[in-house]
Every structure is written in structure tokens, then in C-alpha cells.
Amino acid sequence: MTTGKMDQAKGRIKEAAGALTGDRRLKREGKIDQTAGKAKDTVTKAADKVKRAVNRS
């Protein structure tokens, strides 16, 4: 599991816990963690594509 996927999972857990307990701050942190995880995955995928392109040259 990538770091991005782990952040997304952690975020989903935080968001769900915040929703269950009524803790808006925890819910917001969960959404932030999910967004950060998605961004990490996007950057990793882009970097992998660049590496593959460079190796083909």
C-alpha cells in the first residue's frame, strides 16, 4: 500500500469517526488527509511516467 493510499484510508477513518461523534474538526482533518493522499498518488504516478519516458530514450 502506498503512502497516498494509507493517507486516504486514514482520512476515511477520521472522517467517519468525526461524523459518528459529531466532531467537526476530526471530520475536516479526515477530508484533508484524503485530499493529501490523492495528491501524493498523483505526484507518484506522474514521477513514474517521467521515469519510464526517460528510460525509453
A tleap script that builds the chain and sets N, CA, C and O, in Angstrom:
source leaprc.protein.ff14SB
mol = sequence {
  NMET THR THR GLY LYS MET ASP GLN ALA LYS
  GLY ARG ILE LYS GLU ALA ALA GLY ALA LEU
  THR GLY ASP ARG ARG LEU LYS ARG GLU GLY
  LYS ILE ASP GLN THR ALA GLY LYS ALA LYS
  ASP THR VAL THR LYS ALA ALA ASP LYS VAL
  LYS ARG ALA VAL ASN ARG CSER
}
set mol.1.N position { 0.860 -1.180 0.000 }
set mol.1.CA position { 0.000 0.000 0.000 }
set mol.1.C position { 0.901 1.236 0.000 }
set mol.1.O position { 1.839 1.340 0.791 }
set mol.2.N position { 0.600 2.156 -0.892 }
set mol.2.CA position { 1.404 3.372 -0.999 }
set mol.2.C position { 1.080 4.345 0.131 }
set mol.2.O position { 0.054 4.227 0.801 }
set mol.3.N position { 1.961 5.289 0.321 }
set mol.3.CA position { 1.740 6.309 1.346 }
set mol.3.C position { 0.457 7.073 1.071 }
set mol.3.O position { -0.299 7.382 1.993 }
set mol.4.N position { 0.213 7.375 -0.184 }
set mol.4.CA position { -1.002 8.097 -0.550 }
set mol.4.C position { -2.255 7.311 -0.200 }
set mol.4.O position { -3.220 7.867 0.325 }
set mol.5.N position { -2.236 6.024 -0.491 }
set mol.5.CA position { -3.393 5.174 -0.179 }
set mol.5.C position { -3.585 5.070 1.332 }
set mol.5.O position { -4.714 5.045 1.823 }
set mol.6.N position { -2.479 5.010 2.059 }
set mol.6.CA position { -2.584 4.944 3.524 }
set mol.6.C position { -3.183 6.234 4.075 }
set mol.6.O position { -4.012 6.194 4.984 }
set mol.7.N position { -2.774 7.365 3.534 }
set mol.7.CA position { -3.333 8.647 3.969 }
set mol.7.C position { -4.824 8.728 3.658 }
set mol.7.O position { -5.609 9.242 4.455 }
set mol.8.N position { -5.200 8.218 2.501 }
set mol.8.CA position { -6.616 8.229 2.139 }
set mol.8.C position { -7.427 7.359 3.095 }
set mol.8.O position { -8.514 7.748 3.523 }
set mol.9.N position { -6.903 6.189 3.429 }
set mol.9.CA position { -7.607 5.296 4.356 }
set mol.9.C position { -7.705 5.930 5.740 }
set mol.9.O position { -8.755 5.889 6.381 }
set mol.10.N position { -6.601 6.513 6.190 }
set mol.10.CA position { -6.602 7.189 7.491 }
set mol.10.C position { -7.628 8.316 7.493 }
set mol.10.O position { -8.337 8.525 8.478 }
set mol.11.N position { -7.698 9.029 6.390 }
set mol.11.CA position { -8.652 10.126 6.273 }
set mol.11.C position { -10.090 9.655 6.325 }
set mol.11.O position { -10.936 10.280 6.964 }
set mol.12.N position { -10.366 8.536 5.644 }
set mol.12.CA position { -11.732 7.995 5.675 }
set mol.12.C position { -12.122 7.587 7.093 }
set mol.12.O position { -13.258 7.801 7.518 }
set mol.13.N position { -11.176 7.000 7.818 }
set mol.13.CA position { -11.451 6.596 9.201 }
set mol.13.C position { -11.714 7.821 10.072 }
set mol.13.O position { -12.670 7.849 10.847 }
set mol.14.N position { -10.857 8.833 9.936 }
set mol.14.CA position { -11.048 10.060 10.720 }
set mol.14.C position { -12.377 10.728 10.392 }
set mol.14.O position { -13.097 11.174 11.285 }
set mol.15.N position { -12.693 10.792 9.108 }
set mol.15.CA position { -13.940 11.436 8.705 }
set mol.15.C position { -15.145 10.686 9.277 }
set mol.15.O position { -16.093 11.302 9.765 }
set mol.16.N position { -15.101 9.361 9.214 }
set mol.16.CA position { -16.208 8.561 9.745 }
set mol.16.C position { -16.319 8.717 11.258 }
set mol.16.O position { -17.419 8.836 11.798 }
set mol.17.N position { -15.172 8.716 11.939 }
set mol.17.CA position { -15.193 8.887 13.394 }
set mol.17.C position { -15.741 10.261 13.762 }
set mol.17.O position { -16.513 10.398 14.711 }
set mol.18.N position { -15.340 11.260 13.014 }
set mol.18.CA position { -15.839 12.608 13.261 }
set mol.18.C position { -17.336 12.711 13.035 }
set mol.18.O position { -18.041 13.392 13.780 }
set mol.19.N position { -17.817 12.031 12.001 }
set mol.19.CA position { -19.253 12.045 11.712 }
set mol.19.C position { -20.037 11.333 12.812 }
set mol.19.O position { -21.110 11.785 13.212 }
set mol.20.N position { -19.493 10.220 13.295 }
set mol.20.CA position { -20.180 9.460 14.345 }
set mol.20.C position { -20.232 10.204 15.670 }
set mol.20.O position { -21.227 10.143 16.392 }
set mol.21.N position { -19.149 10.907 15.979 }
set mol.21.CA position { -19.068 11.588 17.275 }
set mol.21.C position { -19.526 13.035 17.221 }
set mol.21.O position { -19.668 13.689 18.254 }
set mol.22.N position { -19.757 13.532 16.013 }
set mol.22.CA position { -20.147 14.934 15.878 }
set mol.22.C position { -18.973 15.892 15.991 }
set mol.22.O position { -19.160 17.091 16.200 }
set mol.23.N position { -17.765 15.364 15.853 }
set mol.23.CA position { -16.549 16.175 15.949 }
set mol.23.C position { -16.220 16.728 14.559 }
set mol.23.O position { -15.648 16.028 13.723 }
set mol.24.N position { -16.585 17.982 14.326 }
set mol.24.CA position { -16.378 18.585 13.003 }
set mol.24.C position { -14.898 18.725 12.665 }
set mol.24.O position { -14.511 18.593 11.504 }
set mol.25.N position { -14.070 18.990 13.673 }
set mol.25.CA position { -12.635 19.145 13.428 }
set mol.25.C position { -12.033 17.822 12.932 }
set mol.25.O position { -11.254 17.811 11.978 }
set mol.26.N position { -12.393 16.723 13.574 }
set mol.26.CA position { -11.881 15.417 13.175 }
set mol.26.C position { -12.364 15.057 11.769 }
set mol.26.O position { -11.606 14.512 10.966 }
set mol.27.N position { -13.604 15.358 11.485 }
set mol.27.CA position { -14.161 15.105 10.160 }
set mol.27.C position { -13.409 15.909 9.099 }
set mol.27.O position { -13.092 15.390 8.029 }
set mol.28.N position { -13.126 17.174 9.401 }
set mol.28.CA position { -12.383 18.042 8.479 }
set mol.28.C position { -10.959 17.519 8.277 }
set mol.28.O position { -10.454 17.512 7.154 }
set mol.29.N position { -10.309 17.079 9.369 }
set mol.29.CA position { -8.958 16.517 9.255 }
set mol.29.C position { -8.967 15.294 8.340 }
set mol.29.O position { -8.044 15.084 7.553 }
set mol.30.N position { -10.012 14.501 8.458 }
set mol.30.CA position { -10.132 13.325 7.603 }
set mol.30.C position { -10.205 13.693 6.137 }
set mol.30.O position { -9.568 13.055 5.298 }
set mol.31.N position { -10.972 14.709 5.828 }
set mol.31.CA position { -11.077 15.153 4.435 }
set mol.31.C position { -9.738 15.678 3.933 }
set mol.31.O position { -9.359 15.443 2.786 }
set mol.32.N position { -9.028 16.388 4.799 }
set mol.32.CA position { -7.709 16.914 4.428 }
set mol.32.C position { -6.742 15.763 4.167 }
set mol.32.O position { -6.000 15.788 3.185 }
set mol.33.N position { -6.746 14.752 5.040 }
set mol.33.CA position { -5.868 13.593 4.853 }
set mol.33.C position { -6.177 12.873 3.538 }
set mol.33.O position { -5.265 12.441 2.832 }
set mol.34.N position { -7.454 12.748 3.217 }
set mol.34.CA position { -7.832 12.092 1.966 }
set mol.34.C position { -7.321 12.877 0.762 }
set mol.34.O position { -6.803 12.297 -0.192 }
set mol.35.N position { -7.469 14.181 0.813 }
set mol.35.CA position { -7.009 15.030 -0.288 }
set mol.35.C position { -5.491 14.955 -0.427 }
set mol.35.O position { -4.969 14.886 -1.540 }
set mol.36.N position { -4.789 14.968 0.696 }
set mol.36.CA position { -3.326 14.860 0.664 }
set mol.36.C position { -2.905 13.516 0.076 }
set mol.36.O position { -1.957 13.445 -0.706 }
set mol.37.N position { -3.598 12.472 0.447 }
set mol.37.CA position { -3.289 11.149 -0.086 }
set mol.37.C position { -3.491 11.074 -1.585 }
set mol.37.O position { -2.676 10.485 -2.295 }
set mol.38.N position { -4.566 11.664 -2.068 }
set mol.38.CA position { -4.823 11.678 -3.509 }
set mol.38.C position { -3.732 12.459 -4.235 }
set mol.38.O position { -3.290 12.062 -5.314 }
set mol.39.N position { -3.302 13.568 -3.640 }
set mol.39.CA position { -2.240 14.377 -4.248 }
set mol.39.C position { -0.933 13.590 -4.304 }
set mol.39.O position { -0.226 13.630 -5.312 }
set mol.40.N position { -0.611 12.879 -3.231 }
set mol.40.CA position { 0.617 12.067 -3.224 }
set mol.40.C position { 0.571 11.005 -4.314 }
set mol.40.O position { 1.562 10.778 -5.008 }
set mol.41.N position { -0.576 10.359 -4.464 }
set mol.41.CA position { -0.709 9.350 -5.512 }
set mol.41.C position { -0.522 9.959 -6.897 }
set mol.41.O position { 0.131 9.369 -7.758 }
set mol.42.N position { -1.093 11.132 -7.107 }
set mol.42.CA position { -0.982 11.801 -8.402 }
set mol.42.C position { 0.471 12.143 -8.709 }
set mol.42.O position { 0.938 11.932 -9.829 }
set mol.43.N position { 1.181 12.666 -7.728 }
set mol.43.CA position { 2.593 13.024 -7.919 }
set mol.43.C position { 3.422 11.771 -8.188 }
set mol.43.O position { 4.292 11.775 -9.058 }
set mol.44.N position { 3.157 10.714 -7.451 }
set mol.44.CA position { 3.895 9.465 -7.643 }
set mol.44.C position { 3.667 8.906 -9.044 }
set mol.44.O position { 4.612 8.471 -9.702 }
set mol.45.N position { 2.421 8.917 -9.499 }
set mol.45.CA position { 2.114 8.421 -10.843 }
set mol.45.C position { 2.812 9.263 -11.908 }
set mol.45.O position { 3.343 8.725 -12.879 }
set mol.46.N position { 2.810 10.577 -11.726 }
set mol.46.CA position { 3.472 11.461 -12.687 }
set mol.46.C position { 4.973 11.198 -12.713 }
set mol.46.O position { 5.579 11.150 -13.783 }
set mol.47.N position { 5.567 11.031 -11.548 }
set mol.47.CA position { 7.004 10.767 -11.471 }
set mol.47.C position { 7.340 9.437 -12.145 }
set mol.47.O position { 8.353 9.329 -12.836 }
set mol.48.N position { 6.503 8.437 -11.947 }
set mol.48.CA position { 6.726 7.143 -12.595 }
set mol.48.C position { 6.663 7.259 -14.115 }
set mol.48.O position { 7.460 6.642 -14.821 }
set mol.49.N position { 5.720 8.046 -14.616 }
set mol.49.CA position { 5.606 8.239 -16.065 }
set mol.49.C position { 6.842 8.929 -16.620 }
set mol.49.O position { 7.332 8.570 -17.691 }
set mol.50.N position { 7.345 9.918 -15.895 }
set mol.50.CA position { 8.550 10.626 -16.333 }
set mol.50.C position { 9.736 9.666 -16.348 }
set mol.50.O position { 10.521 9.664 -17.296 }
set mol.51.N position { 9.869 8.856 -15.307 }
set mol.51.CA position { 10.977 7.892 -15.250 }
set mol.51.C position { 10.914 6.917 -16.421 }
set mol.51.O position { 11.932 6.616 -17.044 }
set mol.52.N position { 9.709 6.425 -16.717 }
set mol.52.CA position { 9.567 5.493 -17.841 }
set mol.52.C position { 9.927 6.173 -19.159 }
set mol.52.O position { 10.576 5.571 -20.015 }
set mol.53.N position { 9.509 7.415 -19.320 }
set mol.53.CA position { 9.805 8.147 -20.552 }
set mol.53.C position { 11.306 8.376 -20.700 }
set mol.53.O position { 11.848 8.259 -21.799 }
set mol.54.N position { 11.968 8.698 -19.610 }
set mol.54.CA position { 13.413 8.937 -19.648 }
set mol.54.C position { 14.149 7.636 -19.951 }
set mol.54.O position { 15.119 7.632 -20.708 }
set mol.55.N position { 13.695 6.543 -19.368 }
set mol.55.CA position { 14.358 5.254 -19.594 }
set mol.55.C position { 14.183 4.748 -21.021 }
set mol.55.O position { 15.016 3.985 -21.509 }
set mol.56.N position { 13.121 5.157 -21.692 }
set mol.56.CA position { 12.888 4.751 -23.081 }
set mol.56.C position { 13.821 5.478 -24.040 }
set mol.56.O position { 14.115 4.975 -25.125 }
set mol.57.N position { 14.282 6.651 -23.646 }
set mol.57.CA position { 15.117 7.462 -24.544 }
set mol.57.C position { 16.474 6.858 -24.754 }
set mol.57.O position { 17.293 7.419 -25.482 }
savepdb mol mol.pdb
quit
